[in-house]
């Protein structure tokens, strides 16, 4: 039985088709086209679907999907065996909650920290008792570059390709901005990991998101390297778990 899951983010939409727990198709899209979705549903004989969105109403999309498949709404009311202690469930990002569900299924019984390096950088922790108390939301890498340009008179906007591996020395203004932003992010991430590692022993760290490659490469020689797993499909796997509960 095939499932369709869609994650609408701040920048792009991601969709995946699963055959039970096996990922058989992944695509990143700038926009969602109903004709394309209908052909996908027919091609894979999709039975179930769900959607997570952080930035847009999904009423039209859900109405469309309900006509073709068994549409399962995804909300923070879906607990999936997790004790959710977040105090404002109405404002908890569905993508964050999907990641928590995925971590619960993939690493059940472990203290798990999820770091999502996307438009924003989010940090969430699920403890070994399957308890979730929330986390932190910080500025993403490109958001920091834009902020420096926006709130100053003379600093240029840096177009940073996230495939850059090395953090440059600050030997000119462009490189000084890159050095400040990238070293700042790296120190922030390591700081969050260090703080959480003191609280929770045997901490499993999962890195995901559009800038995960950069972080993973920077952290591969850190003292935390053995604890880190890069999982690019964490949100999508969490959504699929909801369908297959």
DAHUUR-V379351 format. One record per pair of residues at least 12 apart in sequence whose C-alpha atoms are under 7 Angstrom apart, sorted by sequence separation. I is the first residue (numbers start at 0). GAP is how many residues later the second one is. D is the distance in whole Angstrom. If there is no record, write none. Layout:
BEGIN
((I & GAP & D) (I & GAP & D))
END
This chain:
BEGIN
((3 & 12 & 6) (4 & 12 & 7) (14 & 12 & 5) (112 & 12 & 4) (122 & 12 & 5) (123 & 12 & 7) (144 & 12 & 6) (166 & 12 & 6) (3 & 13 & 5) (13 & 13 & 6) (14 & 13 & 7) (75 & 13 & 6) (111 & 13 & 6) (112 & 13 & 7) (122 & 13 & 5) (144 & 13 & 6) (2 & 14 & 6) (3 & 14 & 7) (13 & 14 & 4) (111 & 14 & 5) (121 & 14 & 6) (122 & 14 & 6) (1 & 15 & 7) (2 & 15 & 5) (12 & 15 & 6) (13 & 15 & 6) (110 & 15 & 6) (111 & 15 & 6) (121 & 15 & 5) (166 & 15 & 7) (1 & 16 & 5) (2 & 16 & 6) (11 & 16 & 7) (12 & 16 & 5) (110 & 16 & 4) (120 & 16 & 6) (121 & 16 & 6) (1 & 17 & 4) (11 & 17 & 6) (12 & 17 & 6) (109 & 17 & 7) (110 & 17 & 5) (119 & 17 & 7) (120 & 17 & 5) (0 & 18 & 6) (1 & 18 & 6) (11 & 18 & 5) (12 & 18 & 7) (75 & 18 & 7) (109 & 18 & 5) (119 & 18 & 6) (120 & 18 & 6) (0 & 19 & 6) (74 & 19 & 7) (108 & 19 & 5) (119 & 19 & 5) (120 & 19 & 5) (48 & 20 & 7) (108 & 20 & 7) (119 & 20 & 4) (47 & 21 & 6) (48 & 21 & 6) (49 & 21 & 6) (75 & 21 & 7) (79 & 21 & 7) (118 & 21 & 5) (46 & 22 & 5) (47 & 22 & 5) (48 & 22 & 5) (49 & 22 & 5) (50 & 22 & 7) (51 & 22 & 7) (117 & 22 & 6) (204 & 22 & 6) (205 & 22 & 6) (206 & 22 & 6) (207 & 22 & 6) (45 & 23 & 7) (46 & 23 & 6) (47 & 23 & 6) (48 & 23 & 6) (49 & 23 & 6) (50 & 23 & 6) (116 & 23 & 7) (203 & 23 & 5) (204 & 23 & 5) (205 & 23 & 5) (206 & 23 & 5) (207 & 23 & 5) (208 & 23 & 6) (49 & 24 & 6) (118 & 24 & 7) (202 & 24 & 7) (203 & 24 & 7) (204 & 24 & 6) (205 & 24 & 6) (206 & 24 & 6) (207 & 24 & 5) (205 & 25 & 6) (99 & 26 & 7) (103 & 26 & 7) (207 & 26 & 7) (143 & 37 & 7) (53 & 39 & 6) (53 & 40 & 7) (140 & 40 & 7) (52 & 41 & 7) (53 & 41 & 7) (1 & 42 & 7) (3 & 42 & 7) (51 & 42 & 6) (1 & 43 & 7) (2 & 43 & 6) (51 & 43 & 6) (1 & 44 & 5) (2 & 44 & 6) (3 & 44 & 6) (4 & 44 & 6) (5 & 44 & 6) (6 & 44 & 6) (7 & 44 & 6) (8 & 44 & 6) (9 & 44 & 7) (1 & 45 & 6) (2 & 45 & 5) (3 & 45 & 5) (4 & 45 & 5) (5 & 45 & 5) (6 & 45 & 5) (7 & 45 & 4) (8 & 45 & 6) (9 & 45 & 6) (0 & 46 & 7) (2 & 46 & 6) (3 & 46 & 7) (4 & 46 & 6) (5 & 46 & 6) (6 & 46 & 6) (7 & 46 & 6) (8 & 46 & 7) (82 & 47 & 6) (83 & 47 & 6) (84 & 47 & 6) (85 & 47 & 5) (81 & 48 & 5) (82 & 48 & 5) (83 & 48 & 5) (84 & 48 & 5) (85 & 48 & 6) (81 & 49 & 6) (82 & 49 & 6) (83 & 49 & 7) (161 & 49 & 6) (164 & 49 & 6) (162 & 51 & 7) (161 & 52 & 6) (110 & 89 & 6) (112 & 90 & 7) (110 & 91 & 7) (111 & 91 & 6) (112 & 91 & 6) (113 & 91 & 6) (114 & 91 & 6) (115 & 91 & 6) (116 & 91 & 6) (117 & 91 & 5) (110 & 92 & 5) (111 & 92 & 5) (112 & 92 & 5) (113 & 92 & 5) (114 & 92 & 5) (115 & 92 & 5) (116 & 92 & 5) (117 & 92 & 5) (110 & 93 & 6) (111 & 93 & 6) (112 & 93 & 6) (113 & 93 & 6) (114 & 93 & 6) (115 & 93 & 5) (116 & 93 & 6) (117 & 93 & 6) (109 & 94 & 7) (116 & 94 & 5) (116 & 95 & 6) (9 & 109 & 7) (101 & 132 & 6) (98 & 135 & 6) (101 & 135 & 6) (98 & 136 & 5) (101 & 136 & 4) (97 & 137 & 5) (100 & 137 & 5) (98 & 139 & 6) (101 & 139 & 7) (94 & 140 & 6) (97 & 140 & 5) (97 & 141 & 6) (71 & 171 & 7) (49 & 189 & 7) (47 & 195 & 7) (15 & 220 & 7) (6 & 229 & 7) (4 & 231 & 6) (4 & 234 & 6) (4 & 235 & 6))
END
